[in-house]
Amino acid sequence: MKILKFTIAMAAAVCAALACKQPQMKPQKGYIGPSGIEITDGHMTPEVLLSLGRLSDPQLSPDGKTILYGVSYTSIADNRSVRNLFTIPVEGGDPTPLTMDGKSISSARWSLDGHSVFFLQEGKLWEAPYKGGKLGKRTLRADVPGGIEDYLLSPDQSQMIYVTGVHSHVEVPSDTDPALDKAKAYATEDLMYRHWDHWRTEIAHSFVAPLVNGVVTEGMDILGEEEKQFELPNGPFSDIADLCWSPDGRYIAYSCKKLSGKEYAFSTNTCIFIYCPLTGETSQVTFEGGYDTHPVWSPDGTRLAWLSMERDGYEADKVRLMLGDVVIPDPDRVSEGQSENPAVQNIRDLSASFKYNVESPVWADDSQSIYFSALTEGLGAVYNVVPDAGEIFRLTADNLWFDFGSPFGIQQDGTLLTTFMSMDFPTELVAVNDNAVRQITFENEHILSQLDKHETEARMVKTVDGQDMLTWVLYPPQFDPAKTYPAIEITLGGPQGTLSQDWSYRWNYLLMCHQGYVVVLPNRRGTTAFGQPWCEQISGDYIGLNMQDYLSAAKAIKAEPYISGVAACGASYGGYSVYYLAGIHGDVYDCFISHAGIFNEEHMYMTTEEMWFPNWDNGGLHEYAFEPGQVGPAGDGVTFGGIKQGGSPWSNLPKARRHYDNSPHKLVQNWHTPILCIHGGSDFRVPVDEGMAAFNAAQMMGVPSKLIVFPEENHWILQPQNALYWHRSYFGWLDRWMK
């Protein structure tokens, strides 16, 4: 077993959050500021985790000297968080608070001249003058019915796109009788009536409006009346990055899945379109395939880039960086009836030779190259590609144990302004040049510096088929190999994802190791940072090699003399892994925790919302291939009601049959290890019935077990007091059976 040792140490802080410049302003009622928590024993606790400031959304000023960003602080007692705005010089130094509001502020953007700042608060768009590190009196710029969820200003800031909700196909009682305004019911005759954690009575739409005089109260729907059944941006999270203004403000490129009902539920065919606000015309850029998202115009307007997956129905296909040349129509031919919208031609894959998934593309100011981030062998790195040369360059060293985000600014000397994080600290702003890393913000240094240090390892564990599997191992502070410690093995969700140098407020590995546990993080089959073959192997083989990967990692750590036992803990697909391992492990594990886990695959298929996911991964679409638009032959056993359902419980495909025949719920007769089942009552991805059924089965089998249901939470546990109770329950269960 090859072991690479590395201890992550944060750079010495130049400014603690509590020592930042004090603003000449009075905190508003409800304001929540930085925590002054004191740690006397050097140990991370759930309370410490929730006290950390959460930095996000950095924006570089037009003159390139100042960074605008937001930080969210949490009050456990008030069970709420509030986000306010800060600035900091690019060279670092003291951050300056711009606001001390009692209600959160988001989506802050500089004006073109840097003399004012736009932002959202309570669904309204405001603008405030910025001078001398202070914001002046606020002016209301947009107030639309239903509120603004997010927005994009045009390059000259004379127009805006705003996102708000519109009524969907899901019927409520007042739709048929206005007098039934107090009744609460949902009626539908098609699928996708709920998504993630909400009933789809409303879907997101994007509107365009001039932003010059007065207050914007209404705009023009980009999708128009004929396409009102579609959503823009795409659900369930409605990312504004799915829309982008052209540099001249004449056009909007956007990503949209123009499908509804069953077709929407079974397809990932999301295409790129170009819309002209002046004429109302829409033209289509891409057609067949899977997800096409995040369009970005080059600054000179001559090219359009976007992210793309090749195969429809497969949400974990390789994410490619596509590029097309933008051809502006000839005015003479427009007069002859040709489209006034630009055409996108010569479409090519810039990442064809790149092994990894591309994320968050950003154009260089000179339009000659594109920056992007990618998870690479368990680390988040920044790359640059030169389209005309076809070359991809890694800009962050492979020996830096951080996850870097995409650049939000590039300075004249080539320095990248970006974010980074690790398992030891949450997001901070950083400057990178020639692999030299200069940290700009130290938002949480005043808290994290009070913690005892620990060691992290990158182990290469041999799998049952002889491959090397990167497995991160975190050791408790003051680790002594002469003593014994319990271990936690993390079973990853997804199933496609990566255990990288990521920071999480839900599954925090630093917190776990500080409770006296050795934390084991195997990048088993299905993880996405090691090339597509490693990622794709898991589809149709949930019960196979990835489960053996978990057992290999558990046995390897359990063989160490300092390990007293191993628990397996995971969420979503990680929760499925826990339920399945409980039925096959023998005596490898000593304790289990499953959060939002899949227990009964047949029931899950018929109650989840995004059907393309189980349809593919449960042994379906990858086993057969039809030409685009072609329906399978009658009696093929995979096409039902005009929809290809090869991964369904009623499919006769071999992988599907193997999958359902080995659902975790069919192995409960083998359960004998203590298990905690946790679930959110508003989880529509993996409905709460799955957690209750697993607990009920454990109880009926006489297995020590506990059920915790958070009725108002979704796939994640987000409310502060719920999160604190979650962490306390998590460690309480582990301590009970592992210590």
TAZIWO-V834529 format. One record per residue. PHI is phi in degrees with one decimal (999 if undefined). PSI is psi as a letter, one per 20 degrees, with the letter a starting at -180 (999 if undefined). NEAR is the number of other C-alpha atoms within 10 Angstrom. Layout:
BEGIN
PHI/PSI/NEAR, PHI/PSI/NEAR
END
This chain:
BEGIN
999/p/9, -86.0/p/11, -124.3/p/14, -109.0/p/11, -99.0/q/11, -159.4/p/13, -110.6/p/13, -83.3/p/17, -123.2/p/11, -72.6/q/14, -63.4/q/11, -60.9/p/10, -77.8/q/16, -102.8/i/14, -156.1/p/20, -87.5/q/18, -58.8/h/21, -74.3/i/17, -103.4/j/11, -70.4/r/15, -56.6/p/13, -83.6/p/12, -76.0/q/14, -89.4/m/9, -151.0/q/11, -99.7/p/10, -60.4/p/14, -77.6/r/12, -59.9/p/10, 91.7/i/16, -61.5/p/20, -123.8/p/23, -109.4/a/23, -58.2/q/18, -78.9/q/19, -106.4/k/12, -57.9/q/13, -112.8/p/11, -110.9/o/16, -93.8/h/8, -109.7/j/9, 78.5/j/15, -102.8/p/20, -72.1/p/20, -131.9/r/18, -57.9/h/18, -65.0/h/16, -64.9/g/17, -56.7/g/18, -74.5/i/20, -83.9/i/21, -73.4/q/25, -76.5/q/23, -110.5/o/18, -86.5/p/23, -159.2/r/19, 57.2/l/15, -71.1/q/23, -135.9/p/20, -83.2/p/22, -66.5/q/22, -56.5/h/14, -86.0/j/9, 74.1/j/15, -107.0/h/12, -132.6/q/18, -110.0/p/25, -99.4/p/24, -154.4/r/24, -120.4/q/24, -134.5/p/23, -103.7/p/20, -116.9/q/22, -117.3/p/23, -112.8/o/19, -65.9/g/17, -61.4/g/8, -85.2/i/11, 57.7/l/12, -157.3/r/15, -126.0/q/22, -134.7/p/19, -109.5/p/24, -124.5/r/24, -103.8/q/23, -138.6/r/19, -128.6/q/21, -150.7/q/22, -63.8/q/18, -57.7/h/20, -75.8/i/14, 95.7/a/19, 119.9/b/17, -84.0/p/19, -72.8/q/26, -114.6/o/19, -68.1/p/24, -95.7/h/22, -136.1/q/21, -137.1/l/23, -82.6/q/20, -93.5/i/17, -129.3/q/16, -62.9/q/22, -117.6/p/22, -139.9/r/23, 51.7/l/20, -75.7/p/22, -138.1/q/22, -72.5/q/21, -74.0/r/20, -58.3/h/14, -92.0/i/10, 75.0/j/17, -95.4/j/15, -153.1/r/18, -131.6/p/21, -95.2/q/20, -163.4/r/21, -103.3/q/23, -150.7/p/17, 52.5/l/13, 77.3/j/19, -120.9/q/19, -95.8/p/27, -121.5/q/20, -131.9/p/22, -135.5/p/19, -65.2/q/17, -120.8/p/17, -155.0/p/11, 61.6/k/6, 77.0/j/15, -131.3/q/18, -100.3/p/17, -91.6/b/14, -64.6/p/9, -86.2/q/15, -118.4/p/13, -72.3/p/15, -109.8/h/19, -154.1/p/22, -146.2/n/17, -111.3/q/17, -57.0/p/12, 89.0/i/12, 83.4/q/19, -99.5/p/21, -85.6/h/23, -164.3/r/20, -155.9/r/21, -137.8/p/20, -84.5/q/21, -68.1/r/22, -54.4/h/17, -93.5/j/12, 60.9/k/14, -92.9/i/13, -135.4/r/18, -143.0/q/24, -101.6/p/25, -129.0/q/25, -108.9/p/26, -147.1/r/22, -92.1/q/18, -127.7/q/17, -66.2/p/15, -100.7/a/17, -77.1/i/20, -74.2/p/20, -89.5/p/17, -115.7/q/19, -54.2/h/16, -69.0/i/14, -67.6/h/11, -99.3/h/9, -150.6/o/9, -56.4/h/10, -70.3/i/10, -90.7/l/12, -73.6/i/11, -100.5/i/9, -76.9/q/10, -131.5/o/9, -157.8/q/10, -126.6/p/14, -129.2/q/12, -152.4/q/13, -124.7/k/10, -153.3/r/13, -79.7/r/17, 61.3/l/22, -88.9/i/21, -147.4/q/19, -149.2/p/18, 59.6/f/20, -142.5/j/19, -139.5/q/14, -74.9/p/16, -83.1/l/20, -71.3/h/18, -128.4/q/17, -129.5/q/23, -74.7/p/23, -130.1/q/24, -112.5/p/29, -122.1/q/20, -112.9/p/22, -148.3/q/19, -70.2/q/18, -124.1/m/17, -127.7/g/12, -125.4/p/8, 71.9/b/10, -109.7/p/16, -70.6/p/19, -120.3/i/12, -158.0/q/15, -140.6/a/15, -100.5/p/15, -67.9/p/20, -60.8/h/22, -79.1/h/20, 74.6/r/14, -65.4/h/8, -71.9/h/7, -119.3/k/12, -68.2/i/19, -78.4/i/18, -91.7/r/22, -123.4/q/25, -154.1/o/27, -69.1/r/24, -70.2/q/22, -82.0/r/14, -88.9/i/16, -105.7/i/10, 51.8/m/19, -76.7/p/16, -62.7/i/21, -66.6/i/17, -79.9/j/20, -128.7/q/25, -154.5/p/23, -74.6/q/24, -72.1/q/22, -58.1/h/17, -89.4/i/12, 74.8/j/18, -83.5/h/15, -133.1/r/22, -128.3/p/23, -89.8/p/24, -146.8/q/29, -108.2/p/29, -153.0/p/22, -97.6/n/23, -85.5/m/18, -137.4/r/18, -146.1/r/17, 60.2/c/16, -61.4/h/16, -61.7/g/19, -62.9/g/19, -63.3/h/21, -103.1/j/26, -128.4/q/26, -111.1/j/25, -71.5/n/25, -103.9/p/24, -112.3/r/21, -97.8/p/24, -129.1/q/19, -123.8/p/24, -120.5/p/21, -110.3/o/18, -60.3/h/19, -68.8/g/8, -101.6/i/11, 78.8/j/13, -81.0/q/14, -123.4/p/19, -123.2/q/17, -102.4/p/16, -98.6/g/19, -117.2/q/16, -130.0/f/12, -88.5/r/15, 117.5/b/19, -100.4/c/23, -65.8/p/27, -119.6/o/30, -139.7/r/25, 50.6/l/22, -68.8/q/27, -139.8/p/27, -77.2/q/23, -69.1/q/23, -56.8/h/17, -88.5/i/13, 76.0/j/17, -90.9/i/17, -141.8/q/19, -128.2/p/21, -113.9/q/24, -161.5/r/26, -96.3/q/24, -149.7/q/26, -110.4/p/24, -76.8/h/17, -105.2/p/19, -70.4/p/20, 88.4/i/28, -120.8/o/25, -78.9/i/20, -117.2/k/25, -64.5/r/20, -59.2/p/24, -89.4/o/24, -101.3/q/23, -102.6/o/25, -98.9/q/20, -141.0/p/23, -134.3/q/19, -86.1/p/18, -90.7/p/19, -113.4/o/14, -77.2/p/14, -65.2/q/14, -71.1/p/12, -54.6/h/11, -65.9/h/9, -75.3/h/11, -62.1/g/12, -65.0/i/10, -91.8/j/8, 106.0/j/8, -71.6/q/12, -57.6/q/17, -81.7/i/18, -78.5/q/21, -67.5/q/19, -96.5/q/16, -115.1/o/20, -121.9/r/14, 54.1/l/8, -72.5/p/16, -142.4/r/15, -95.5/o/18, -76.1/i/21, -111.6/k/21, -57.4/h/13, -94.1/j/10, -92.9/p/14, -77.5/h/17, -114.8/r/21, -80.6/p/25, -90.9/p/22, -132.2/q/20, 48.7/m/19, -68.6/q/23, -137.1/p/21, -75.9/q/21, -70.0/q/17, -59.4/h/15, -87.9/j/10, 65.1/j/17, -94.7/i/15, -154.0/r/19, -127.9/p/23, -93.4/q/25, -155.8/r/22, -110.6/q/25, -158.2/q/26, -80.4/p/25, -131.4/o/20, 51.3/l/19, 85.4/j/25, -133.6/q/21, -87.0/o/25, -121.4/r/24, -110.1/p/25, -127.8/r/18, -135.5/p/19, -122.2/p/21, -102.7/o/16, -55.0/g/18, -69.9/h/9, -98.4/h/10, 72.9/j/13, -102.4/q/14, -117.5/p/18, -117.6/p/11, -84.4/p/16, -105.2/i/18, -119.1/p/22, -67.7/q/14, -80.0/i/15, -102.9/j/9, -94.5/o/17, -84.9/m/22, -137.0/r/25, -106.6/o/25, -93.0/q/27, -91.1/a/23, -74.5/q/22, -64.0/q/25, -108.6/j/17, -168.3/q/21, -126.4/p/19, -84.7/r/14, -60.8/h/9, -84.9/j/7, 91.1/i/11, -65.7/p/18, -94.9/p/23, -98.6/o/25, -149.3/a/21, -118.0/q/26, -147.5/r/24, -155.1/r/21, -151.1/a/22, -67.5/i/21, -102.4/i/21, -158.5/q/23, -79.0/a/19, -55.5/p/22, -135.9/r/21, -85.2/q/26, -150.1/q/24, -114.0/p/23, -125.7/p/21, -150.3/p/15, 51.4/l/11, 69.9/j/15, -83.3/p/12, -113.0/p/17, -119.0/o/15, -75.6/p/22, -97.4/g/25, -105.8/q/26, -134.0/l/25, -53.0/g/26, -115.0/j/24, -62.2/h/21, -65.4/h/21, -97.3/g/22, -66.0/h/21, -68.5/i/15, -84.8/i/16, -87.3/q/18, -67.0/q/15, -78.9/q/18, -141.0/r/18, -115.3/q/17, -118.9/q/21, -120.6/q/18, -112.7/o/20, -97.2/q/21, -107.3/o/19, -92.9/p/24, -75.2/p/17, -89.6/r/19, -65.6/h/12, -103.6/j/9, 82.5/j/8, -93.3/r/11, -93.0/p/16, -118.8/o/20, -64.4/p/24, -133.0/o/21, -74.1/q/22, -132.0/p/23, -106.4/p/25, -104.8/q/24, -63.4/q/23, -56.8/q/20, 56.2/k/12, -60.3/p/17, -127.5/o/11, -62.7/i/11, -81.6/i/8, -100.8/r/10, -117.2/q/16, -139.3/q/22, -76.6/q/21, -122.3/q/30, -114.5/p/30, -98.6/p/24, -90.0/p/26, -97.8/o/29, -72.2/q/27, -80.9/a/22, 127.6/e/15, -71.7/i/24, -87.6/p/20, 178.5/a/18, -148.8/p/25, -94.5/n/24, -113.7/a/24, -83.6/l/22, -99.6/q/23, -107.1/p/20, -129.2/q/15, -90.9/i/16, -100.3/g/14, -118.0/n/14, -100.0/o/16, -76.6/h/25, -62.4/g/26, -59.7/g/22, -64.3/g/23, -69.1/h/24, -73.1/i/23, -88.9/j/16, 93.8/j/19, -109.8/q/29, -82.0/p/26, -106.0/p/26, -115.7/p/28, -124.6/n/24, -81.8/p/29, -88.1/m/31, -70.0/r/30, -52.4/p/28, 106.7/i/28, -74.6/q/29, -101.8/i/29, -99.6/j/24, -131.0/k/21, 97.2/q/18, -67.9/h/18, -59.6/g/14, -64.2/h/15, -67.5/g/22, -76.4/i/20, -57.3/h/16, -71.9/h/23, -63.7/p/23, 80.5/j/25, -139.0/l/20, -54.8/h/24, -90.1/j/18, -102.1/d/14, -63.1/h/18, -66.8/h/23, -68.7/h/21, -67.3/h/18, -62.0/g/22, -61.4/g/25, -65.1/h/21, -62.8/g/19, -66.6/g/25, -64.7/g/25, -67.6/h/14, -65.0/g/13, -74.0/h/23, -68.3/h/18, -74.5/i/12, -71.7/p/11, -65.6/i/12, -89.8/j/18, -102.6/p/17, -95.3/i/17, 176.2/r/21, -131.6/p/27, -107.9/q/26, -111.0/p/29, -137.0/p/25, -168.7/r/24, -125.7/q/26, 62.1/d/24, -62.6/h/23, -63.1/h/24, -68.7/h/28, -56.6/g/28, -59.3/g/29, -61.1/g/32, -62.3/h/30, -72.4/g/24, -61.2/h/24, -60.1/h/27, -93.2/i/18, -128.9/i/16, -76.7/i/17, 73.8/d/13, -127.9/k/10, -71.2/g/18, -106.3/q/22, -110.2/i/23, -165.7/q/25, -132.5/q/26, -136.5/p/26, -120.1/p/29, -110.5/p/27, 51.4/l/30, -86.3/q/28, -84.7/p/33, -110.5/g/29, -113.9/o/21, -63.2/h/23, -66.8/g/17, -66.1/h/14, -59.6/g/17, -58.7/h/20, -94.4/j/12, -128.3/i/16, -75.1/r/20, -105.6/g/22, -85.7/n/24, -72.9/h/25, -61.7/h/23, -67.6/g/22, -68.1/h/26, -62.9/h/26, -81.1/g/26, -72.2/h/26, -85.2/j/26, 109.1/k/28, -98.7/e/27, -58.9/h/24, -72.7/i/19, -88.3/i/14, -146.9/q/11, -139.2/p/9, -112.5/q/11, -66.5/q/7, -52.5/p/9, 84.1/i/7, -83.5/p/8, -98.4/q/13, -60.8/q/18, -63.3/q/10, -57.3/p/9, 79.4/j/8, -74.8/i/13, 80.4/j/15, -130.3/i/22, -107.8/p/16, -134.2/p/17, 58.2/k/7, 79.8/j/11, -113.6/p/14, -74.7/o/24, -126.1/l/23, -67.6/i/30, -99.2/j/31, -86.2/r/26, -62.8/h/20, -99.3/j/15, -72.2/q/22, -105.0/j/16, -69.9/p/20, -56.3/g/14, -66.0/h/21, -65.2/g/24, -62.9/g/19, -62.6/g/17, -62.1/g/23, -71.3/h/21, -66.7/i/15, -117.7/k/15, -59.0/q/20, -51.8/h/24, -68.7/i/21, -89.8/j/15, -118.0/j/16, -65.1/i/20, -64.8/i/13, -95.2/i/14, -69.9/p/22, -154.4/j/18, -106.4/p/22, -51.8/p/22, -141.4/p/29, -107.6/p/23, -112.6/p/27, -122.2/q/26, -154.8/q/29, -94.0/p/24, -70.0/h/20, -105.2/k/21, -85.6/o/23, -99.6/i/20, -74.7/g/21, -122.2/n/26, -59.5/q/25, -58.6/h/23, -55.3/h/20, -62.2/g/24, -68.4/g/28, -66.3/g/19, -64.4/g/16, -64.1/g/25, -63.5/g/23, -58.7/g/17, -62.9/g/17, -62.0/g/23, -61.6/g/13, -69.4/h/11, -89.0/i/15, 75.3/k/13, -87.3/p/17, -54.1/p/15, -154.8/q/20, -146.2/q/18, -119.2/p/15, -126.9/p/16, -119.3/p/18, -102.3/n/18, -62.2/h/12, -102.0/j/14, -99.4/q/18, -100.8/c/22, -65.8/h/22, -116.6/r/18, -109.8/o/20, -109.9/h/15, -69.6/p/15, -53.5/g/20, -69.2/h/18, -62.9/g/16, -63.1/g/22, -63.7/g/19, -63.0/h/12, -59.0/g/19, -63.3/g/20, -63.6/h/15, -68.6/h/16, -59.0/g/19, -74.4/h/14, -61.7/g/12, -68.1/g/20, -62.2/g/26, -62.0/h/15, -62.7/h/10, -108.4/i/16, -107.8/i/19, -115.2/999/12
END
